[in-house]
Amino acid sequence: MGYPSTMPPFCLQVPQKGVGFSPFELLFGHPVRGPLTLAKEGWEQPLKAPKQDIVDYVLGLRSRMAEYMKKASKNLQASQELQKQWHDQKAVLVQYQPGQKVWVLEPVAPRALQDKWSGPHTIVEKKGEVTYLVDLGTARSPLRVLHVNRLKPYYDRADLTLLMATDEGQEEDSDPLPDLFSSTEQDALVEGVVLADCLTAEQKDNCINLLDQFSELFSTVPGTTSWCEHTLDTGDSLPVKSKIYRQPDHIRDCIKQEVQKMLELGVVEHSDSPWASPVVLLPKPHCKDGKKEMRFCVDYRGLNLVTKTDAHPIPRADELIDTLASVKYLSTFDLTAGYWQIKLSEDAKPKTAFSTTGGHYQFTVMPFGLKNAPATFQRLVNTVLQGLEAFSAAYLDDIAVFSSSWDDHLVHLWKVLEALQKAGLTIKASKCQIGQGKVVYLGHLVGGEQIAPLQGKIQTIIDWVPPTTQTQVRAFLGLTGYYRRFIKNYGSIAAPLNDLTSKKMPKKVLWTANCQKAFEELKQAMCSAPVLTSPCYSKNFYVQTDASELGVGAVLSQLNSEGQDQPVAFISRRLTPREKRWSAIEREAFAVVWALKKLRPYLFGTHFIVQTDHKPLLWLKQMKGENPKLLRWSISLQGMDYTVEHRPGSSHSNADGLSRYFHLDNEDSSGHG
């Protein structure tokens, strides 16, 4: 017999994993003297087989073939079940309803092994567990029973192509887009500045006199700074031109009005640029009289793809919040359409061009939506406030001035306002707050040595309905994750929801009981979120750590005037499968090492106390012995000034709750919280 040219002959004598027999045995029903047998006979010189008559041979052959077939079927079934179990790990049950439109995967004639999606076709009825009768609309076979794996949903394209985003829970102060055309005259006057109610009459007079000196700063029209300009480095890229989005008539009228207003302000100008980006409309987060109002924006995603990244850093929000929470007097300023106060370079203007049904235009100032706009703006405010960092901070256009005494605060306000005036910037009066004890800053209520989440954000989380897509899950996790410092064991609670956002998971999420449980627990955690205290570096920090078989946790706290623990931050994470195999002392030591690394910005350069309910860790600083892991960790902590104290388990509930909350059904996942 001949062998396939692509298969070595000896492979036909090797038993296959699926059936447990070699191809030779299944074909002939007896061991064949193939290449391997001949080689073996040459090595071992086996004895000659006894002679056998033809009847016994045929009967034996039939018996062996029947036995081979029985065993091969059993082995093949076991192999198929194992493969099915492996491939069905992430299988999702898909069901269709009669009348629903679907795509159908069909072979391409005459290439039987090449497939293509055709459709749309209509589901007629469900025939079996995973089969459907589909109307293909062909003359030869209009109706055909197809497996669900050859179907996928068909979605009708909407007549209106409009990019919209909503965030009903967005706070007014966090609105980044300019709203110049609905401003009142009060917004341009110094009298529009909000003064703290707790200020005395004399202090309010001080504020008014100070603000009158800088009355030119307050305007609803954006200023023009000469301190910087925005450039767009697109390298050798060809111009990006995108089609205009189709809009209904009333939306086109709105776009026309907005463009005309920007032309009058000098924000845009007519253009003949080869670049073109489409216009989109975003709903305003706060609408008057219940009417939904739209805001003009440009979709610069195509331009951003070819723009080189500006790596200028944006400040860490948590550092700014900690700084502001510990002072007595706070004032905040919001620039008037801050982005529009930065000019575009001559080379950049044509690249910002956008098209409408009424014409082709380009920006003369830095518009919203550009990839590097935040970096350019942060570089500007850093330059303006250079030398004033001891009492001022800025996160993009949210500028804060903070002081410990009123006299100092007046001096600090004067210096910051003078710097803004020199830079040619303008401020929106109605968005300014002076001399406050607590202010809303970056989504938190800070001041009075306390930090708390905004009630509006909490209500948004409470009212959130169960998500159905990955995008909705990410939006929910993004909002709750911003407040994770208030939630004990956030990483563990959110683990089932984080798993839904994996690239390997379907975009339409499979909402399970575990997902619903995590969803409700995050809502409940936000409802009962504690008010954190701001760190005071003149007091001792206490780090309470603990480890369980599933996770590690820690609480950073300080003592108040009554000697009670006040939490500064909660942190926790689950252990990986490898870390779970560590001994108890290794897990406890790892909890300390990991916590001190995460809390290093608070602890480095100060003396602090580590509290643990594991007595052997009292000798962590003098760790000796044959365990290289513990010795290495002990050495890594030598640069920190700390004392280890034993705290009985009954007094150690804060950290215990973080490490022991991890559920067994999620123990193979890893994450940080």
KAFEN-V736640 format. One line per field, one symbol per residue. phi: phi as a letter, one per 30 degrees, with the letter a starting at -180 (. if undefined). A space follows every 50 residues. Layout:
# KAFEN-V736640
phi=???
This chain:
# KAFEN-V736640
phi=.ccedcbdedddcdddddcibdeddddciaecdceddddddddchddddd dbdddddddddddddddddddddddddddddddddddcecdbdcbbcejd dbdbdbdcdcddcccadbkdccdcaccbdbbbdcddicddbdcbdbdddc badccddddccbdbbbadcddddcddcdbddcdcdddccdddddcddddd dddddedddddddbdddcadcddbdcdabccbccicddecbcddddbded dddddddddddddddidbbdbbdddabdcbbcdddbcdhiddccbdbbdc dddddccddccddceddddddddddccccbbbbbddheddccdcdddded dcdbcbdclbbbdcbdddjdecdeddddddddddcdjcddbbabchcccb bbacbddddddddddddddddddicbbdddccbbiddbbdbhibcbkiib bbdddddddddddddedcbdddddddddddddcddccdheedddeddddd ddddcddcdcdcddddddeddddddddcddddcddcddcdccccbabbdc abbabcbbdddcicdbdcacbaadddedddddddddddddedddddddce edcdibdbcccbcceeddcddcdbkcddddddddddcddccbbcbdbeed ccdededddcdddddcdccbabb
